[in-house]
Amino acid sequence: MLYREAGQFKSSYGADQAVFPIAQDRWFIAAAAVFAFVVVPLIADDYWLQAILIPLLVYALAALGLNVLTGYAGQLSLGTGGFMAVGAYMSYKITTAFPELNIIVVFLFSGLFSAAVGIVFGLPSLRIKGFYLAVATLAAQFFLIWLFNKVGWFYNYNPSGTIDAPPRAMLGVLITGAEAQPEVKYLTALSLLSVFALLTKNLVRSSVGRAWMAIRDMDIAAEIIGIRPLRTKLLAFAISSFICGVAGAELFALHFGSVETLAFDINLSFLILFMVIIGGLGSILGSILGAAFMVLMPIALTNLFVGGLGMQAVTAKHTEFMVFGGLIIFFLIVEPHGLARLWQIAKEKLRLWPFPY
């Protein structure tokens, strides 16, 4: 009864094609935005903000970038960690070279550098696809990490090989650095995720998004009807790498503060890929849900095993890996299209309540 379109009439094509055409969806999004932007900073402590919520938002942004490439354009990539490393190291170089530059502008320029690198490594996508393209992007992952580890210019020849986020303010409020408040970092990460999610939602509903999905479903048929594969695939690589680069700059500046190349190794690429698969391929909401699952579930399992069952920390960690892997397999068997599909099914049942099929 509470989730039906009955009586909601549209008087224009623009209203009918709105991002949220149903009033209940608009109310839910508005309530979620108020809760995330207003309530959470007031009630969450520093641990929740710095150790859980900020990395969750950053990983959700990275999963959103990978979902553009893999979920919508159908190009499998294992180089997400490398593209995030490009964003992190270029943000460090830009902030040290231009101390007065706005930190948000720094994030965007870091994304542009990552987009340029993504285009270079996306060139093989015209000739290869599937597993072979994944191997090509995996080579990009290892090459980029090796480059940032061996070339001292990227970390200003620091003997330790690490890069540190300098303190930077915007409108008089410190955003990065050790003295920045976790609430400010959280709101910055949340704002960037919201903006990119809205932009991506509109992008995939445009002709560009339809071209991506045509390439994903059948590239030969897409080429026959006039879609240019190289330009379409490279645009997907560019936008995906741009978003991942911004996420990498955020991960460095807002979460870690001080980081080395080990933080962007292949494990990070697999982590982001699992977020996309569990959340749902070709779904913006799925990127956020997948990130929440991959960040919150290990914490919940650790509290259950150590705090609830009294296990030793080492035993609990091994048990956590087994249970967490089993949960991933279970979710993929029950619903291969991810958590976003479960949410969609729940909404469809609400429309037919009290007689859901």
C-alpha positions as CSV (number, residue, x, y, z in Angstrom):
1,M,0.0,0.0,0.0
2,L,2.8,2.4,0.8
3,Y,4.8,1.8,-2.4
4,R,2.6,2.2,-5.4
5,E,2.5,4.5,-8.4
6,A,-1.3,4.8,-8.4
7,G,-2.3,8.4,-8.7
8,Q,1.1,9.7,-9.6
9,F,0.6,11.1,-13.1
10,K,3.3,12.7,-15.2
11,S,2.5,15.6,-17.5
12,S,5.8,15.7,-19.5
13,Y,8.4,13.3,-20.8
14,G,11.0,14.9,-18.6
15,A,9.0,14.0,-15.5
16,D,8.4,10.5,-16.7
17,Q,12.2,10.0,-17.4
18,A,13.3,11.5,-14.0
19,V,15.9,9.7,-12.0
20,F,13.4,9.0,-9.3
21,P,9.9,9.0,-10.9
22,I,8.1,7.6,-7.9
23,A,7.5,9.9,-5.0
24,Q,8.3,7.2,-2.4
25,D,11.8,6.8,-3.9
26,R,12.3,10.6,-3.7
27,W,11.2,10.6,0.0
28,F,13.5,7.7,0.8
29,I,16.5,9.3,-0.9
30,A,15.8,12.6,0.9
31,A,15.5,10.8,4.3
32,A,18.7,8.8,3.6
33,A,20.6,12.0,2.6
34,V,19.4,13.8,5.8
35,F,20.5,10.9,7.9
36,A,23.9,10.6,6.2
37,F,24.8,14.3,6.1
38,V,23.2,15.5,9.3
39,V,22.6,12.6,11.8
40,V,25.7,10.4,11.3
41,P,28.2,13.2,11.9
42,L,26.4,14.0,15.2
43,I,26.1,10.5,16.6
44,A,29.2,8.6,15.2
45,D,32.4,8.7,17.1
46,D,35.9,9.1,15.7
47,Y,36.5,5.3,15.4
48,W,33.3,4.8,13.3
49,L,34.0,7.8,11.1
50,Q,37.8,7.2,10.5
51,A,38.0,3.4,10.5
52,I,34.7,2.4,9.0
53,L,32.5,5.0,7.3
54,I,35.3,6.9,5.5
55,P,36.9,3.8,3.9
56,L,33.4,2.5,3.1
57,L,32.6,5.7,1.1
58,V,35.9,5.6,-0.6
59,Y,35.6,2.0,-1.6
60,A,32.0,2.6,-2.8
61,L,33.3,5.3,-5.1
62,A,36.0,3.0,-6.4
63,A,33.4,0.2,-6.9
64,L,31.3,2.7,-8.8
65,G,34.2,3.4,-11.1
66,L,34.8,-0.2,-11.8
67,N,31.0,-0.8,-12.3
68,V,31.1,1.7,-15.1
69,L,33.7,-0.3,-16.9
70,T,32.7,-3.9,-15.9
71,G,29.0,-3.7,-15.2
72,Y,27.9,-1.3,-17.9
73,A,30.5,-1.6,-20.6
74,G,31.3,-5.3,-20.0
75,Q,35.1,-4.8,-19.9
76,L,36.7,-6.9,-17.2
77,S,39.4,-5.2,-15.3
78,L,41.8,-6.2,-12.5
79,G,43.8,-3.0,-12.5
80,T,41.6,-0.9,-10.2
81,G,44.3,-0.8,-7.5
82,G,46.8,0.6,-10.0
83,F,44.5,3.3,-11.2
84,M,43.7,4.3,-7.6
85,A,47.5,4.4,-7.0
86,V,47.8,6.9,-9.9
87,G,45.2,9.1,-8.3
88,A,46.9,8.9,-4.9
89,Y,50.5,9.6,-6.1
90,M,49.4,12.4,-8.5
91,S,47.4,14.1,-5.7
92,Y,50.6,14.0,-3.6
93,K,52.7,15.5,-6.4
94,I,50.1,18.2,-7.2
95,T,49.6,19.2,-3.5
96,T,53.4,19.5,-3.0
97,A,53.9,21.4,-6.2
98,F,50.9,23.7,-5.9
99,P,50.3,24.2,-2.1
100,E,47.6,26.8,-2.7
101,L,45.5,24.7,-5.0
102,N,42.0,23.7,-3.7
103,I,42.0,20.1,-2.5
104,I,38.8,19.3,-4.5
105,V,40.6,20.5,-7.6
106,V,43.5,18.4,-6.7
107,F,41.3,15.3,-6.5
108,L,39.8,16.1,-9.9
109,F,43.2,16.6,-11.5
110,S,44.4,13.3,-10.0
111,G,41.4,11.7,-11.6
112,L,42.3,13.2,-15.0
113,F,45.8,11.7,-14.8
114,S,44.3,8.4,-13.9
115,A,41.9,8.7,-16.8
116,A,44.8,9.3,-19.2
117,V,46.6,6.1,-17.9
118,G,43.3,4.2,-18.2
119,I,43.0,5.1,-21.9
120,V,46.5,3.9,-22.6
121,F,45.9,0.5,-20.9
122,G,42.4,0.4,-22.5
123,L,43.7,0.3,-26.0
124,P,44.0,-3.5,-26.1
125,S,40.3,-3.7,-25.4
126,L,39.6,-3.3,-29.2
127,R,41.3,-6.6,-30.0
128,I,40.9,-8.7,-26.8
129,K,38.1,-9.2,-24.3
130,G,37.1,-11.3,-21.3
131,F,39.9,-13.2,-19.6
132,Y,42.6,-11.8,-21.9
133,L,41.6,-8.3,-21.2
134,A,41.7,-9.0,-17.5
135,V,45.3,-10.2,-17.9
136,A,46.1,-7.0,-19.7
137,T,44.7,-4.9,-16.9
138,L,46.5,-7.1,-14.4
139,A,49.7,-6.3,-16.2
140,A,48.8,-2.6,-15.7
141,Q,48.3,-3.2,-12.0
142,F,51.8,-4.7,-11.5
143,F,53.5,-2.2,-13.8
144,L,52.0,0.9,-12.1
145,I,52.8,-0.4,-8.6
146,W,56.4,-1.2,-9.7
147,L,56.7,2.3,-11.3
148,F,55.6,4.1,-8.1
149,N,57.8,1.9,-6.0
150,K,61.0,2.3,-8.1
151,V,60.9,5.9,-9.4
152,G,61.8,8.2,-6.6
153,W,60.3,11.3,-8.3
154,F,56.8,10.1,-7.5
155,Y,57.4,10.2,-3.7
156,N,59.8,13.1,-3.8
157,Y,62.8,10.9,-3.1
158,N,61.6,10.2,0.4
159,P,64.0,7.6,1.9
160,S,61.1,5.6,3.4
161,G,59.3,5.5,0.1
162,T,56.0,6.7,1.6
163,I,53.9,9.7,0.8
164,D,52.2,11.9,3.4
165,A,49.1,14.0,2.9
166,P,49.9,17.6,3.7
167,P,47.2,19.7,5.6
168,R,44.9,21.4,3.1
169,A,41.9,23.6,3.9
170,M,38.9,24.6,1.9
171,L,36.8,27.7,2.9
172,G,38.8,27.9,6.0
173,V,38.1,24.3,7.1
174,L,40.9,21.8,7.3
175,I,40.1,18.8,5.1
176,T,43.3,16.8,5.0
177,G,46.2,16.3,7.4
178,A,46.5,14.9,10.9
179,E,44.6,17.8,12.5
180,A,41.6,17.5,10.2
181,Q,38.4,16.5,12.0
182,P,36.9,13.1,11.0
183,E,33.5,14.7,10.6
184,V,34.9,17.0,7.9
185,K,36.7,14.1,6.1
186,Y,33.5,12.0,6.2
187,L,31.4,14.8,4.8
188,T,33.9,15.4,2.0
189,A,34.0,11.7,1.0
190,L,30.1,11.5,1.2
191,S,29.7,14.6,-0.9
192,L,32.0,13.3,-3.6
193,L,30.3,9.9,-3.6
194,S,26.9,11.6,-3.9
195,V,28.0,13.8,-6.8
196,F,29.7,11.1,-8.8
197,A,26.8,8.6,-8.2
198,L,24.3,11.2,-9.5
199,L,26.5,12.0,-12.5
200,T,27.0,8.4,-13.3
201,K,23.3,7.7,-13.0
202,N,22.5,10.3,-15.6
203,L,25.4,9.2,-17.7
204,V,24.3,5.6,-18.0
205,R,20.8,6.8,-18.9
206,S,22.2,8.8,-21.8
207,S,23.3,7.7,-25.3
208,V,26.7,7.0,-23.9
209,G,25.4,4.6,-21.4
210,R,23.2,2.9,-24.0
211,A,26.3,2.5,-26.2
212,W,28.2,0.9,-23.3
213,M,25.4,-1.6,-22.7
214,A,25.2,-2.4,-26.4
215,I,28.9,-3.2,-26.4
216,R,28.5,-5.2,-23.3
217,D,25.6,-7.3,-24.6
218,M,27.0,-7.9,-28.1
219,D,29.8,-5.8,-29.5
220,I,29.5,-7.1,-33.1
221,A,25.8,-6.2,-33.3
222,A,26.6,-2.8,-31.7
223,E,29.2,-2.1,-34.3
224,I,26.8,-3.0,-37.1
225,I,24.2,-0.5,-35.9
226,G,26.8,2.3,-35.9
227,I,28.4,2.3,-32.4
228,R,32.1,2.8,-32.6
229,P,33.7,0.2,-30.4
230,L,37.1,1.8,-29.8
231,R,35.8,5.2,-28.8
232,T,33.0,3.6,-26.7
233,K,35.4,1.3,-24.8
234,L,38.1,4.0,-24.3
235,L,35.5,6.4,-23.0
236,A,34.4,3.7,-20.5
237,F,38.1,3.1,-19.5
238,A,38.6,6.9,-19.1
239,I,35.6,7.6,-17.0
240,S,36.1,4.5,-14.9
241,S,39.8,5.3,-14.3
242,F,38.8,8.9,-13.5
243,I,36.5,7.9,-10.8
244,C,38.9,5.3,-9.4
245,G,41.7,7.9,-9.5
246,V,39.6,10.3,-7.4
247,A,38.8,7.4,-5.0
248,G,42.6,6.7,-4.7
249,A,43.3,10.3,-3.9
250,E,40.6,10.2,-1.3
251,L,41.9,6.9,0.2
252,F,45.3,8.5,0.5
253,A,44.3,12.0,1.7
254,L,41.2,11.3,3.8
255,H,41.8,7.8,5.2
256,F,45.4,6.7,5.4
257,G,47.2,10.1,5.5
258,S,50.5,8.3,5.0
259,V,50.7,5.5,2.5
260,E,53.1,3.3,0.4
261,T,52.5,1.3,-2.8
262,L,51.6,-1.8,-0.8
263,A,48.3,-0.3,0.0
264,F,47.3,-0.4,-3.7
265,D,48.4,-4.0,-4.5
266,I,46.4,-6.7,-6.3
267,N,44.4,-7.4,-3.1
268,L,42.8,-4.0,-3.4
269,S,41.8,-4.7,-7.0
270,F,40.2,-8.0,-6.0
271,L,38.4,-6.3,-3.1
272,I,36.8,-3.7,-5.3
273,L,35.9,-6.4,-7.9
274,F,34.2,-8.5,-5.2
275,M,32.2,-5.4,-4.1
276,V,30.9,-5.0,-7.6
277,I,30.0,-8.7,-8.0
278,I,28.3,-8.9,-4.6
279,G,26.6,-5.6,-4.9
280,G,25.4,-6.1,-8.5
281,L,26.9,-5.6,-11.9
282,G,25.4,-2.6,-13.7
283,S,24.0,-1.0,-10.6
284,I,25.0,2.2,-8.9
285,L,23.2,1.2,-5.7
286,G,24.9,-2.2,-5.9
287,S,28.3,-0.5,-5.8
288,I,27.4,1.1,-2.4
289,L,25.8,-2.1,-1.1
290,G,28.7,-4.2,-2.1
291,A,31.2,-1.8,-0.4
292,A,29.0,-1.8,2.8
293,F,28.9,-5.6,2.8
294,M,32.7,-6.0,2.3
295,V,33.5,-3.5,4.9
296,L,31.0,-4.2,7.6
297,M,30.6,-8.0,7.4
298,P,34.2,-8.7,8.6
299,I,33.8,-6.4,11.5
300,A,30.5,-8.0,12.5
301,L,32.1,-11.5,12.3
302,T,35.1,-10.4,14.3
303,N,32.8,-9.0,17.1
304,L,30.8,-12.2,17.0
305,F,33.7,-14.6,17.2
306,V,35.9,-12.7,19.6
307,G,33.4,-10.7,21.7
308,G,30.4,-13.1,21.6
309,L,32.0,-16.6,21.4
310,G,35.3,-15.8,23.1
311,M,37.6,-17.2,20.4
312,Q,41.3,-16.4,20.2
313,A,42.1,-13.5,17.8
314,V,44.1,-15.8,15.4
315,T,41.4,-18.5,15.4
316,A,38.7,-15.9,14.9
317,K,40.5,-14.4,11.9
318,H,40.8,-17.8,10.1
319,T,37.2,-18.6,10.9
320,E,36.2,-15.2,9.6
321,F,37.9,-15.9,6.3
322,M,36.0,-19.2,5.9
323,V,32.6,-17.8,7.0
324,F,33.1,-14.7,4.9
325,G,34.0,-16.7,1.8
326,G,31.0,-19.0,2.4
327,L,28.7,-16.0,2.7
328,I,30.0,-14.7,-0.7
329,I,29.3,-18.0,-2.4
330,F,25.9,-18.2,-0.7
331,F,24.9,-14.8,-1.9
332,L,26.1,-15.5,-5.5
333,I,24.1,-18.7,-5.6
334,V,20.9,-17.3,-4.1
335,E,21.0,-14.1,-6.2
336,P,23.8,-13.9,-8.9
337,H,22.8,-10.4,-9.8
338,G,23.8,-9.1,-6.3
339,L,22.3,-7.3,-3.4
340,A,20.9,-4.6,-5.7
341,R,18.6,-7.2,-7.3
342,L,17.4,-8.3,-3.9
343,W,16.4,-4.7,-3.1
344,Q,14.7,-4.5,-6.5
345,I,12.7,-7.7,-5.8
346,A,11.7,-6.3,-2.4
347,K,10.3,-3.1,-4.0
348,E,8.4,-5.2,-6.6
349,K,6.8,-7.2,-3.8
350,L,5.9,-4.0,-1.9
351,R,4.0,-2.8,-5.0
352,L,1.8,-5.8,-4.8
353,W,1.3,-5.9,-1.0
354,P,-0.6,-7.5,0.6
355,F,-0.6,-10.1,-2.2
356,P,3.0,-10.4,-3.3
357,Y,3.8,-13.2,-5.7
